[in-house]
Amino acid sequence: MIEFFKEPNIDWMGKAKYFYALSAILLLAGWASVFLNHGLRYGIDFKGGTNVDVRFAQPPNIDEIRKGLTVQGLGNSEIQSISNGGLGTKSNEVLIFVEQKGQGDEALDTARSQVITALNSIYGVKDSSKPDFNAATPSSLAALLNANDPLHLSTNAGDRYQQLAKKILVYRDDTKGGVLTNFDELSRVDGVTPTVLSTLKSNYALGNFAVRNVEVVGPKVGGELRRQAIFVTLYALAGMLVYIAFRFEWVYGAAAVLAVFHDVLITLGFFSLLHYEISLTVIAALLTLVGYSMNDTIVIFDRIRENNRLLRRESFADVVNKSINQTLSRTILTSGLTFLTVLVLFLMGGQVLRAFSFALVVGIVVGTYSSFGIAAPLVVAWNRWRGQGAVAGPGPAAGNKTRSSESVSARLAPAGRR
């Protein structure tokens, strides 16, 4: 294994007060920002919003869609490609999640019109004097056919054209996925004659997209997502506490969980200081951070347990120092390479992954530091409080060994000195 340090001898426990001070400063700064800003900033996943399902004639450019939405004041919208094909298949359909504005039908209409305006600026019809056939409704299409009367009907024209309009739009929506790319394809529809086709070509233009569905996700759903995210994190911590308490001792588990709490709270504080939003992807990053920090802590604890049996005459603080020094090269190698990976993701991953990668960048640094700067000192502090920091082996063997030495010394001492 590569070693960056040859037998380092750093007194980590002697610097524990500085670690505590640094953590206190970071926690106070971050959470003062949270309280001054009236809480964390939540993304539209948690605040609620409007889902707009859009189908395109060709696979769209997501960056262009985002720019168009930004112009309409919807820069915080989330865009997700929906693919029914295999891996690598480009999708013609996207789901645009717009932040909650208004309630009920008003919110639906506002979000729909803003999204359509943004998309029209990029993918709109070339002939703006004609309405978009892919946005036509049964009533508007029936009215146009009735007004032009391409079938020259003398009786029941209104009913006949309503039925024909429904057939045409069913073909557009069900067979063509909501986006027609060529009027001639409508000749397959029963009742569409050349004169009907000519009327449609004269009065409509074909756009490159169609809004298939619009629905509101209310703030109540967002609140439920927040609660579930908190419970998931707490369940993960509880499971790790039980595992470490079973593998080592309960005090090790408590120290590790407190260190992970420390990591999450500091990361959230940085999110408030730098005005990043908490989204579902950030929750995924925080759960990744919990596992990563716990893994690094367990490596150090495992070395402490091994050295605790080998170095029984040394103080517990010295054993912990040696254990951290022995794992220092491994910590720097694994954490350093992981940090470089997520740093590249943060710098070059784009706006969509910015908050996710930022959580990992901060979390890896804080999580690595807390393993030796918070978790290990807490265990040492507990042992000192119990009065077991004098020797490494706090169990019966160490106590018996000390009492045996005292009795031997007493027997060998001269009578006048007893």
N, C-alpha and C positions, 0 to 999 in steps of 0.2 A: 504494500500500500504506500502511496506517496505521502511523505511527511514534510510539512512546511516548517515545523519546529522540531529541533533535536532536544529532547528532554527539557521542555520548558518548566520553569519553576516560578509561576505567578501566584501570588497570594490573593486568590479571588475572594475568599471569605473576609479577608482584611479590608477589602474594598466594598463590602456589602452595603455600607451606609451610603456610599456614593451611588450605587445602583438604585437603592430605594429613593434617594433624592431625585435622581433623573426620572424615574418612573412617576414620582409624585408631580413633578413639573409638567411632564407630558400629559398626565391625566387631568390635572387642573386646567391647563391651557385648552385642551380639547373639549372638555365638558363645560368649561366656562363659555366657550363658543357655542356649544349646543344650547345652553340655557339662554344666552343672550339672543340667539337666533330663533328662540321659541321652538326648539326641537330640531331633530334631524330633517334633512330634506329627502323626501321620498319620491321615487320615480312614479311614473304613471301606472306601473304594475300595482302599486299599493294605494294610490290616490283615486283610482277609477278613471274611466275614460270611454272613448268610443272606438269600437273595432270596425274598420272599413275594409271589406274584402274586395279586392280589385283583380280582374283578369285582363291580361294583355294579349295582343295578337302574337307578339314575339317576346322572348325573355327580356325583361326590362333591365336597365342600368340602375342599380340601387342608389349609387352616389348621385345620379341625376335626380332621382325622385327625392332624395333627402334635401338637395339644394332647392328644388321647387317648393317643398314644404317649408323650408326655412324662410323663403321669401314671403310666405303667407303667415308667418309667425308661429309655425308648427315645428320649430327646429328640434324640440324635445320628443317628437314622435318616434315610436319604435317601428321598424320595418322588418317583417319576417317573411322569407320566401316559403311557399307551400309547394312541396314537390311530392307527386305520387309515383315518380319513377325511381330508378335505382340510384346508387351512389354516383355522383358526378353529373346527374341529369339536371339540366337547367330548367328552372320553373318559370311558367308564364303567369303564375298567380302569386300575389303578395298580400299579406295582412298588415294594414297600417293601423297602429294603435295611437289614437290622438288623446291628449290630456283632457280630463273632464272639464267641460264648460257648459254650464246650464244643466237643466234637468229634462227628462222625458223627450217628447217630440222635438222640442226646441234644440236640445243638444244633438239629436240625430241630424236634423236639417242643417244646423250650423257646421258640424263636422263634415258632413257629406259635401256641402257646397265648397268648403275650404279645400278639401282634398281634391275634388273635381277641378276646381280652379287651378290648383297647383299642377295637376297632371295634364290639364289642357295646355298649360304653358310649355309643356315638353312634348306630349304625345297627342295634342289636339288635332282635329280634322284640318286638312289643308284649306278647304273651301269653307271659311267661317260664315258665309252667307246661308249655308244649309245646316239644318239640325243633324245631329249624330244619330244614325240609325241604331247603333248599339246602345243608345240611351233612350230609345223610344219605348213608350208604354202602350199597352193594348188600347187604351182609350184614345191616345194621340194618333196612333197608326190607323185606327178605325175611322177617326174623324177625317184624316187626310184622304183615305181611300173613298170615303163617302162623298167628300167634296169634289174629287176628281172623277169619280164613277168610271173607272177603267173598264168595268164589265158591262156598262150600259144597262144597268138594272132598272126596271120600271116599277117593280113592287118589292117590298121588304128589303130595300137596299141597306138600311141601317143594320138590321140583324145579320144579313149575309156578310157584310164587311166586318162586323164585329167578330164573327166566327172565323173569317179568313185572317184577320189580324192576330187572333189567338193562335191559329195554326202556324203562322209565320214566326211569331215570337217564341212559340214552343220549340220550333226547329232551331232558332237562334240560340236559345238558352240551354236546351237539353242536348242537342246534337253538336252544336258548335261551341259549347261552353260559355255562351254569353257574348262572344265576340265573332262577328261575321267579317270575313276578309274579302269576300267577293259576292256581289249581288247575284251573279249567275247561279250560285249554289241554291238560291231560293226556288229555282225552276223545279226542284225535286219535291216541293211542297204541293200537295193536292189543292187545286184551285188557283194556283199562281200561273196566269197566262202571260204571254209576251207583253201584252198591254199593261198588266199589273206590274210586271218587272220594269217596264219602261217608266211607269209612274214613280216607282220607288227610286230608280236611278236619278230621275229628274228632280226629286224633292228632298232626297237625303244624301248625306255623305257618310263614309265609313270611318269611324274613329279607330284608334289603336288600342282602346281599353274600354272596359265596362265595369261599373260597380255592381257586384253581385249581391252583396248583403251588407247591412249596417246594423249594429247592435250596441247598446250601452252597457258597460260594466260599471255598476254603481260603486260609490265609496264604501258601502257596506261590505261588498266583496273584497275590496282593497284592505279593509280593516281585518277581515278574516284571514287574508294572506299574511298580514303582519303578525297576527297571533300564531299562525302555523309556523312561520319562520322562527319566532322566538322559541316555541315548543320544540321544534326540531333541533335547535342549537342546544337547549337545555337537556334534551334526551341524549344527545351525543356526549355531552359532558358527564352526565350521570353514568352512562355506560362505561366511559373511560375511568371514572372514579372507582367503580366497582372492580374493574379489571386490575387497576394498579394496586388497589387495596388488597386484592387476592394475591397478586404476583409479588408484592413487596410488603408494605405495612400501610395502614390507613393514612398515616401522616404523610407518606409519600404521595398517595393519591390526592389528598387534600391540597398539598403544595402544588402538584401538577395542575389541578383544576383551577386553583387560584391564579397560577401563572397564565393559563389559557384565557381566563376571564380578563386578566390584565392586558393580554395581547389584543383581544377583541375590542375592549373599551378604548385602548389607545388608537387602534385603527379607525374606529368610528369617530373618535375625536379629530383625527386628521381629515376625515371626510367632511366634517363640519367646518374645520378651519379653511379648507380649500374649496368648499362649496360643491362637492360632488354629491350626487343623488344616490340613495339606496334603492337598488332594484333587485329582482330575483337573481340575476347573475352575480350581483355583489354578495347576496346571501350564500350562493354556491362557493364564492371565493372565500368567505369567512369560514365556512365548514371545512374547506380545504386547508385553510390556515390552522384550524383547530387540530386536525389530524397531523399536519406537518410539525407544529410546535410540540405536540404530545410525543411524537416519535423521537424528536431530538432530546426531549427531557428523559424519556425512558432509557435511551442509550447511556446517558450520564448516570442515571439511577442504577442501572445494571452494573456499571463499572464500580460505583460506590459499594454495592452489595458484595462484589467480588473482593475488592480491596479491604472491606470491613472484616473479612475472615482472615486475610493475609497479614494485615498490619494492625494487629490487636493492641500493640503497645503505644501506638500513636493516637493523638487526639482525633476526635471525629472531624473537626474542621480541617486538619491536615490531610486526612483521608479524602475528604471531598475535594480539596485543592488538587491533590495528586490525580484523582479520577477525572476532573475537568481538564487538567493539563494533558493527561494521556489520550483523551478523546478530542483534543483541540484541533489536530490536523484533519481528522475525519469531519469535524463540524465545519471547518473552513472550506474544505473541498466540496462537500455536498451542498452546503448552504450557498457558497459562492457561485457554483455553477447554476444552481436553481435560480438564484437572484439575477444572474446575467440573462437567463432565458426570459424571465418575466419582465426584466427591464427592457429588453428588445421588443417584447410584446406591447409594453406600455408606450414606447417611443414610436413604434411603427405599426401597431395593430389597428390604428384608426379610431374614430370617435365611438364606434359601437362597443369596442372592447376596452375603452379608456378606464372606466370606473372599475371594471373587473380586474384588469391588470394592475391598477393602482392599489387595490386592496391586497393583492398578492405581493407587490413590491414592498409596501409598508409592513405587511404581516410577516414576511420572511425575515426581515431585519429584526423586528420586534420579537418575533417568536424565537429566533436563535438567541438573542440577547437574554430573554427571560428564562431560558433553560438553565443558564449558569448564573444569571444575575438576580433572579427572583425565586425560582423553584428550589434550587440547591440551598441558598441562604435561609429559606424558610425552614427547611428540614434541620439545618444546623441550629437555628434559633430555637426550634422546638426541643432538640436534644439538650441544649444548654439550659433551657427553662426547667427541664426534668432533672437536671444535675447529672446528665450522662455524657457530657462532652469531654470528660477527662481522658477517657480511653475510647478507642474505636469500637471495641466490643461491648455494647451496653447490656448484654445478656448475662445470664448466670455465670457463664464461664469466666467472663472478665472479672466479675465480682469475687468469685471463689479464688481466682488467681491472686487478686490483691490481698485478700484476707490470709491466704497461705503464706505469702511473702512476709506479711506483718508478723505472723506467728513464728516463722523461722528466725526472723531478726530478733524477736523477743527472747527466744531460747538461746541464741548465740551471744547476746549482749552480756557484758560483765554484770555481776550482781550489784555493784555499786552504782551502775548507770540505769538500772531498771526503775 
